[in-house]
Each structure stands twice: as structure tokens, then as C-alpha cells.
């Protein structure tokens, strides 16, 4: 497997994980907002 493809796949996985964690943080934030308001 070429290193460029490996780096590309790794970068895609990292970006997906970042998006997932961002969505999770947003959901938690809105949940706390609902609780406080």
C-alpha cells in the first residue's frame, strides 16, 4: 500500500473523528442549555 494512500485514508479517518467529536460536543452543549433554561 503506497504511503500517500495510507496518509490520505488516515487523514480522512481523523477528519471523521473530528466531525464526530464536534457533533457530540454540540449535542452535549445543547443538552446542558436545555437543562439550564
Residue pairs with C-beta under 8 A, 6 or more apart in sequence:
none
